[in-house]
Amino acid sequence: MKYYIVIPAHNEEDFIALTLQSLISQTLLPKKVVVVNDNSTDKTAEIVLAFAKENPFITLVNKTSEAIHLPGSKVIQAFHKGFETLDNDYDIIVKLDADLILPNNYFERISSIFEQDSKVGMAGGFAYIEKNGNWILENLTDKDHIRGAFKAYRKAFFEQMGNLKPAMGWDTVDELLCKFYNWKVITDDSLIVKHLKPTGANYNKTARYKQGEAFYTLGYGFFITTIASAKLAMMKKKPLLFFDYIKGFLKAKSSKTPYLVTNEQAKFIRKYRLQKMKNKIF
C-alpha cells in the first residue's frame, strides 16, 4: 500500500537524522515524506535538506509559528501545513514525530495490517523509552491505544474523520471517532518504536491545564474526567497533576470551550468510556 508521511519538527537537530535514517531504511519505503520545519532556530532544516538531496521522496516545508510549545494545536497546525502540499494518491497517511527510531519492517507490517482487514482504520506499534541503558515500554496509555507520536490512518477513515483536530486531545478523539464510525484500531506489540524524548518533556503549567480542557472538549463529563485524570496522574507518577487536569476541565466548562465532537459523538464517547471502565472493574 502507498503511504505518505508528515513530520512536524521544531528544534529537532538532535533526533531528526535518526528518524529519517530509520525511514529510508524501511523494507517498504514511503512514497512521500514531508518534514514541516516549524519555526526551528537550530539546524533541523539543514539536516532534512541533506537527506532530501539523497532521497527525492523527502521534502522540507517551512512554517512560522509561536515559539511556545503547547501540546496539540501547534503540532497539528504544522501537520496540516505539510498535508496541504501532498496529492491525493495515497492509501495510508501517517503523522510521525521527529524523535523516533522505527524498526526497519515497521511500515511493511503496518501496510500488511491494513491490507489483511479492510475495516482497519488506524494501526501502530508501541513506544519505548530508554531507562538506565534499557528500552522499556513508555506506559502512559492502554494497550489498545496508538500513541500520537506515530499514527497511521486508512485514507477512507481519515477523510471521514475530516483530518486531525488542531487541539489537545486530537490523538484520543481520532480513535474514538474511529470506533464511532465502526472502524478498527489495531496495535502490534512486535513493533517497538524508540521514543527518544519522553512525552511531555517540554510541557509547562499552561500545557498541563490543557489536558483537563481536552477531557472537556472530548465530551467526557466530570465523572469520567475525574477517573481519567486520576489514572493519568498516577501513570505519570505525578499525583498533583490530577488537580491541574480538574482545574483545566472546570476552566474549559466555565468558558464554554467548544467540543471537538458533535453531541451524538460525545454521547457515544461517554458510553464507550464507561463500558471500558466497567470491563476493567468486573
Secondary structure as GFF3:
##gff-version 3
##sequence-region A 1 282
A	DSSP	beta_strand	3	9	.	.	.	ID=ss1
A	DSSP	alpha_helix	16	24	.	.	.	ID=ss2
A	DSSP	beta_strand	32	38	.	.	.	ID=ss3
A	DSSP	alpha_helix	44	54	.	.	.	ID=ss4
A	DSSP	beta_strand	58	63	.	.	.	ID=ss5
A	DSSP	alpha_helix	73	83	.	.	.	ID=ss6
A	DSSP	beta_strand	92	96	.	.	.	ID=ss7
A	DSSP	beta_strand	100	101	.	.	.	ID=ss8
A	DSSP	alpha_helix	106	116	.	.	.	ID=ss9
A	DSSP	beta_strand	120	131	.	.	.	ID=ss10
A	DSSP	beta_strand	134	137	.	.	.	ID=ss11
A	DSSP	beta_strand	150	154	.	.	.	ID=ss12
A	DSSP	alpha_helix	155	161	.	.	.	ID=ss13
A	DSSP	alpha_helix	170	180	.	.	.	ID=ss14
A	DSSP	beta_strand	184	195	.	.	.	ID=ss15
A	DSSP	alpha_helix	205	217	.	.	.	ID=ss16
A	DSSP	alpha_helix	221	235	.	.	.	ID=ss17
A	DSSP	alpha_helix	241	254	.	.	.	ID=ss18
A	DSSP	alpha_helix	263	281	.	.	.	ID=ss19
###
